[in-house]
Amino acid sequence: MFENNISIGTAQFGSNYGISNQNQELGYDECHKIIKICKKNNINNIDTAKEYGDAEKLLGKIGIESFKVNTKIKLHKGSFDIENLVLNLVYDSLKKLKIKKIESVMFHNYSFIKNVNKKKIYKLVNILKKKNLVNKIGVSINEFEEIKYLIDLDLFEVVQCPFNILDQRLYKENWINEFKEKNIEIHIRSIFLQGLLNMNLINMPKYFEKWKDKFLVWNKFLNENNISPVEGCLNFINSHKDIDLIVIGVDTSDQLKQIIKNNKIINNKLIFPSISSIDKNLITPSYWQIS
């Protein structure tokens, strides 16, 4: 089943995350339900980060020993003694998550890596591996122009990047082949673009008015094929090969059930509209200016 390739995103576990999220951060009971559904449906990957509020602590309380955990670490310019700093962050994550080993640790900011001596990075990775704390080292990116330098380091085994019907840089700029040639594992996120692709046009913030034509085409496609936005997004992702893991965040346990149900309905005959963009003001949430 395709569910094996899903990683449950946990940003909502520790914060009120996503443009379409009308709920506050999820409490213990709802998070426990989500993890229980994951176990029942053979979803055994979890994506989290140090910056997701109390997500790690909450996951540890629920109990996720049977899951592969992928986490992200964000370091800042001016950070000294990165070996001990990263080691302490990893040990802290292990303690909060109540697990013995992390599947992959991904560095979350390119600017930091670029300004650190390469030898220090290699040494740090070797320490993490020798101490048997992690299986893989990777990077999480927003901008694809960052990738060339990171690939040339010949060090990272995982890359996490955005991919959806609006943001198709992964394939259109041929990064997918670059990663495969280097045997880099590919994790994609933002398949619903923080819920924007699931929103009704009426409820969409005015900020997106300038791209209204794209959303009208998207909605027309969904209506003509009699499918929901969730089903449309999942079918789009499933129409692409060579993706190893798909990070999907949910606001409720019922939403996860809907995703799993729709994910089993694959229509290989769908012809998707050409609405992709390279406008960062649209495809990159950190650029959004929403009051």
N, C-alpha and C positions, 0 to 999 in steps of 0.2 A: 504494500500500500504506500501511496505517496506520503502519508503522514510521517514515515521514517525520515523524510527530508525536511521536516518542519522543526524549527527551534522556537520555543515560546519566548517572546520578548517580555521583559519584566520592568520596563520603564514605568509602567502604570502601577506596579506593585509599591513603588516608593515615592511617586509624585503624580500630580494631575497632568498627564502627558497627552499631547495630541490635540489637533485643532477641533476634531469632532467629538472629543470626550466631554460629555456633559456631567460626568460623575467626578467625585473627589477621588483621591488616591484610594486604591482598593484596600480593604481591611483583611484581616487574617482569614475570616470565614470564606470570603469570595476567592481569595488567592488559593486557599486549600482546595476549593472546588475545582479551580482551574488545573492545579497540579494533579488532582485525582482523575480528571478527564484525560489529561495527557497520558497518564499511566495506562488507563483503560484503552486508549487508542494508539498505543505504541509510539507516542511522541517522547523521545528520550533525550532531547537536547534543550538546554536552557541558555538564554543569552541575558547577561546582566552587566553591571558596571559599578564601579565605586561611587559614581556620581548619581546613582539612582536612589538617593535618599536612604531609606531603611530597607531597600529591597533585599540585600544580602542577608540581613538579620532575620527578616521575615521568612525567606526561603529556608534558612537554617532551622528555624522554629518548626516549619511545616515538615521538613525532612525530605531531602532530595539526593540521598546517597546513590540511588540507582540511575541518576541522570549524568550526562556529560555536560559540564558547565563551561561555557565560553564567556570570558569577562574582559572588560576593557579598562585600561589604566590611562589616565590623562596626567601628564607631567607638564611643568611650566618652565619657561626660560628662567635661568638663574638657579635651577635646582642643582644642588651639589651632592656629591657622594651618591650617584644614582644607583650603585649596586645595593647599598643598604636601604636606600629609599624604596626601590622597587621590591626588594626582598621583604621589607616590612609591610608593604601594601599587599603583597601576595599572601604572606602569613596571616595578615588581618582578614583577608577575604576567606581563606581556608577556615579560619576560626569561626567567622560569622556564618558561613555556609555549612559548617560542620561536615566537611568532606576532607579527604586526604590528598586529593590531586585535582588540578584544574585541567580540563581538556585543552583549552587554548587561552593564552593571555595576549590581548591585542593592544598595542599602543594607539592612543586615540588622537594624537596631534603630531602632524608631520613636521611642524616648525621646530619642535623640540628635538626630534630625531636628527634632523638636518644639521642642527647646531652642536650635536654631541660627537665626539671623536669616534670614528668607526670601531677602533679597537676596544673602546669601552662598551659599545653595544654588543660586540661579539663575546666579550668576556662575561657580560651580564647574562646573555642567553645561555652560555655554557654553564654558568653557575645554577641557573634555574633548572636546566636539564639534569645536571649531575646530582642535584639535591632531590631529583625526582618530584618536583613540585608541579610541573606542567608537562604536557605532551607536545604542544606546539606553540610557536610564537608567531604573532601576526600583527597586522595593522588594520585600523578602521579608518576609512577615508570618506570625505565628502567631495573633494575635488580630484578629478582624474589626472590633472597635470602633475600631481604629487607622485604618481605611481612610478614613473620612469626611474627616478632616483632610488626609490624603495626597492624596486625589482633589481636594480644594478647592485644593491648590497648583497644580493644572493644569500639572503639570511632568513627571510620571512616565509613561513609555510602556509599562512592563511591571510586572506584579504576579505574584509567586509566592506561592502559598498552599496549605494542605492541603486535600485532598478525598478522601473514601473513603466506603464504605457506612455507617460509624459517624459520620463528620464531614461533614455535608452542608450546612453553613452557607452555603457559596458560592451554592447554589441556593435553599435554604429561606428565607434572609434576603434574597434577590433581589440579591445583590451582582453576580451575573453580568450583569444588565442594566445596572447602574451602570457596570461596566467597559466594556461594549460601547458604551454611549452616549458614553463618553469616548475611544473608540478605543484602549483600553488592552489590550495583549496579555496573555493569561492563561496562566500556567504553573502546573500543579498538581503537588503532590508528596504523599508519604505515602499512595499509593494502596493499599499493603499495611499501612499504619500501623506502619512499622518492622518488618514481618514478623509482627506480632501476629495479623493476619487469616489468616495461613497456618499458624499453629501448631496442633498437636494439643492438645485440651483437657487431656490428661494432663500435657503438658509446660509448660502455661501457669503462670506465677508465681502464687502465692497472692494477690498484690495484686489480681488481676483477678476474684477469687471473687465479689465483690459484683455483678459484671455478668455472671455466669455464664449467666443466662437469655438474654441477647442472643447470646452465643456458641453456645448450644445451638440457637437458632433459625437462626443462620447455618450451622452445621454440618448441620442438618436440611435446609435449602434446598440445600446442596451435594450431599448424599446423594440427595435426591429427584430432582435433576436430573442426577445422575451426572457431576458436573464437579469439577475440582480447585479448591482455594482460589485459585490463581493465575488460572485460567480464570474463576472467579466474579468476582474483583476487576476483571479486565480487561473482562469483559462489562458490569459495572456502569458503569465509566468510559466505555466505548464507547456506552452508552445515553444519554449526555448530549452535547449539542452545544455549540458555541461555545468549546471549549477548544482553545487554540493549540498547547500543548506539554505533554507528560506526562513528568515527571522520574521515572525508574525506576532505583533503585540495585540492584546485584546483588552477591552474595558470590563467585560463581564464573562462569566462562565457560559451563559447562553450564547454570547457572541462566538465563543470558541466552538461550541456545538454546531453553530450555523456554518462556520468556516470549514469544519471537518466534513459536514454534510455536503456542502457545495463543492468541496475539493474532490469529491468522488464523482462529480458530474463533469466529465471532460468531453468537450466538443471540438474535435480536430478539424471541423469544417468551417469554423469561424474565420472570417476575414476581418482583421482588426484595422481600424481607421488610422491614418497617418497623422497623429497629433503630437508627435514627440517634439521636444524643445530643448534648446541649449541655454535658454534664458535662466540664469541663476535666481533671478527674482521670482521665478515661478517654481522651479524644480528643487530649490534648496531652502528648506524651512528656516534656516538661520538668517536668511535674507528677507523673510516676510516682515512686512511692516503693518501689523494688525493691532489696532488699539483695543 
